[in-house]
């Protein structure tokens, strides 16, 4: 019997192509680059992005209410609706449980950064990039302070603090990965660092002759973020002398970061989600913010300032910043 050679080239459209095979074939072209691979976020641990996104959203509202009270409060209060908003901002900042919630949010945010470092293979690169962004941000805050005639300068804010932590972890990781059981040593160092930082916070008092160059390590005596906690580790300097607009001292916040390192090296040692069944389309928006926290952080301050400035101009006819 003669075989129909056309059957060798005839495609069977009755069988649907396997989606996974199609995706893999697509990703094998274009010299290793593919749009699918570029956009695919399945390899990320969704709950870490989600928690980070929640922290970012809370931070945006926190800064909105701070600006609404302290920067734009006088102008906004000239109208009834503006006065109501300023009153709410004041209530949120000083009469609500904000101080306690703020510390909890910071713990999650900084520990999530610590977890991410234990999962990343390019911590040195991340630390250098963040250091550069933090430096540029500080310079821009200085320029903005000169422009508006204020002291809104950020010498050692959250970006500078996180850059310091990431660089320390990157250096330790680079050294220890060359020795046997380096990960276990790194785990021990992270645990010890967290305990040391917390112990210094509660029991150590810096000397009065401490150089101001080292004041970034310790909180001030009446540090806003921790004033409800009884701690001894404070300097004689004020926040205005160190970093007026934004200040995150290495002690005690580095403990949160190192605790995150420990969690990443133990709970997330397999670098996979602990809650894969709960992932889905419902968290896309929040996870998107959680994956782009640096961009959101840098942009949101400008957006809030321009938003409130526009409202002031529309309501009163004049602005605050310009």
N, C-alpha and C positions, 0 to 999 in steps of 0.2 A: 504493500500500500504506500502510495506517495504521500509524504508529509507536506503539510501546508507550511511553507517557510514563512509566510506572512504572520503566522501565529507567534513566531519568535519575537516579532516587533509590535504585536498588538497588545495594547494596554487593557487590562481588565478593570473597567470602571465600576464594576459591581462591588469591589472590595475597597472600603475606605482606608486611606493611608493612616498609618499609626501616627498620632500627633507628636509623640515623643521622638520618633525617628525623623519626622519632618523638621522638628526643631533642631535636632542634632546635626542634620544635614545642612540646614541653613547656617548654623554656627561654624561649620567647617570651611566655609568659603571666605573670601575677602581677606586673605592673609591673617586669619585668626580673629578678625574683628567682625562683630555682627551687632545689629541693632537689638536683637533679642537678648543677647548676652549682656549688652550694655545696660538695658533697662531691667533686666531680671534681678529682683531683690529677694528671691526665694532663699538664697544662701545666707541672708542676713537673719539674725535672731529677732523676730518681730516684736517680742515683748520688751526688748531693750529699746528699740526705736520708739515703741508706743509710750513707755514710761518717760523717755527723754522728751518726746513730743508734748506730753502732759506738763512736764516741768517748764518747757519753753512757753506754752500757752499761759500758765500761771505767772511766769516772769513778765510776759508782755502786759498783762493786766496790772501787775504790781507796779511796773514802771509807768503805766498810763495814769494810775491813781497818784503816784508820787509827783509826776509832772503836773497833773491837774491841781494838786494842792499847793506845791511849793514854787513852781515856776510860772504857771498860768493862772493861779488862784485869784490874784487881785483883779485881773482883767475879766475872767469868767464870772466873778461874783457881781458884776454890774447888772446882770440880768437875773430874773427869777429862776429860770431853768439852770443857768450857770451856777448860781449860788447853791442850788440843790445838789448839783454835781460836786461842787467843792466841799460841801458839808459831808457828802458820802465819802469822798476821798479822805477827808480828815478822820471820819469814823473808822474807815478801813485801816488807816495807818496807825492810829493811836488808841482806839477803843475796842477793836476787834481782836480775836486770837491770832492776828497776823504774825506776830513775832514768833510764836510757837510753830505755826504752819510753815513759816519761812525757813526755819532750821531744818524741818523735816524735808522740805523740797530741796534744800541745798544738799542734804545727805543723799537723797536719791540721785540728784544730778551729778555730784562729784563721784559717788560710788559707781554710777553707770560709766563715767569716764574711766575709772580704774578698771572696770570689767572690760571695757573696749580695748584698753591697752594690752590686757592679757590675751585678747583674741587677735590683735593686729600683728602683722609681720613687718610693718614699716613705722614703728614708733619714733625712730629718730627723724624721719622725714616729716611726720605729723607734728612733732615737737618743734622742729625748725620753722615749718610753715606757720604754726600758731604763734611762735615767738615773733616772727616778722609781722604778722597781722596785729598782734598786741602792741608792738612798737609803733606801727602806723596809726593805730587807734589812739594811742596815748598822744602822739604828735597832733592828730586832728582835734583831740579834746583840748589841747593847749591852744591851738589856733582858734577854736570856737570860744574858749574862755576869753581870749584877747578881743575877739570880735564883739561879744556881748558885754564885755566888762565884768565878767563874773569869775569865780574861782572853781569852775567846773572842770578841773583837771584830773585825769586818771593816770596816776603814776604806777600804781600796782593794783589793777582791778582783777576781775574774774579771768580774763584772757591771760594776763601775765601770770597769775597763780597757776592756772591749768598748764600753761606752757612749762613752768618750772617743774611741776609734778611729772609731766610726760617726759621731759628731758632726763630727769633723775631715773625714772623707770627704764628709759631707753638705754641709758649708759649701763645700768646694772644688768639689764637683759643681755646687752652685747658682750659684756665681760663673762657672765655666768654661763652663756650658752656654749662656751668653749670647754667647759669642764664637765666631768661626769655628774649626773644628778643635779645639773644646774637649775632645773625647774623647781626642784625641792628646796634648794638653797634660796632661790628667788621667793618662793612661798614663805620660807622662814623669815627672810629679810622684810618682806612686806608686812607680815604679822608683827614682827618686832618694831618696825617703824610706826605702825598704827598705835601700839601700846605706849611707845616712848612719847609720841606727840600728845596723846591724851594725858599721860602722866605729867608732862611739862605744863600742859594747859591748866591743870588743877593744882599743881604743887610747886611750880617754879616761878619765881619772881625775878625778872631781868633787873640788872643793876641800874641805878639812876644815871650813871655815866655811860650808858649804852650809846654808841654812835648812831646817829639817825639813819645811816646807811644800812644798819641791821634792824631797824624798826619795822621793816616789812615782814619780819619773821613772827612778830607778836601782835596781838590785838591791843587797842588803846584801853584806857581805864574805863571809859564810858562808851565802849564800842556798841553801836546800835544793834547789831545782829545778835549780840550775846549778853545784853545788859541784865537779863532776868536770871542769868546763871551766876552762881558764886564761884568765881575763879580768881587765881592769884597771878596768872601769867599776863600781866599788862605793863606797858611802858608808861613813861611820864609824858609822852608826846600825845598830841591830839590828832584826830584824823585829818584835820585841815593842814597840818604840817607834813603829813605823809602822802596822802592820796585823797584829796577832798571829795571828788565826785563819786568814786567807787573804790572800795578797799576790801581786799580779801587776804588777810594775813595767813602765812603758811601754817602757823599754829592757831587754831586747832583743825582748820579745814583739811589739811593734808591727811589727817586721820581718816576722813571719809574716803578719800581717794585710795589710800592703802588698803582699807577694808574692801573696797571694790576689787583691788588686785587679788586679794585673798579669795573673794567670791568667784572671780573669773578663773583662777587657777584650780579651784576645787569644784564648785557647783557647775561651772560651764567648761570643764576641762575637755569635754568632747566637742566643744564649739558648735553645739546644736541647740535648738529651742527646747525648753522644758515644757512648753505648752503648745505643741504644733497643731493640735486639734482645734484650738480656739482662734487660729489665724484665719483671716478672710478679708473680703472686700470692705467690711465695716470699719476697719482701722486704717484705710489707705491715707486719708487726709492727715490724721495725727502722726502716722508713721513717716509721711513725707516731711513734716516739720522736724521729726526726730532724726531723720537722715541728713538734714541740712541745717543743723543747729548753729553753726558758725555764721553762715550767711544770714540767717534770721536774726541772730544776735546783733550783728553789725548794722543791719538795715532797719531793724524795728525802732531804734531810738530816733533815727532821722524821720521815720514815718510818723511816730507819735508826736514829735515836735512840730512837724509840718501840719498835721491834722489839727492839733490844738491851736496852732497859730492861725490857721484858716478860719476856725470857728470864732476865734477872738476878733478877727478882722470883720467877719460877717455880722457879728453881734454888736460890736462896739465901734467899728470903723477904724481901729488902730491895732497894731500887732505888739507883741512883747519882744520878740527876737529881732525884728527888722523895723 
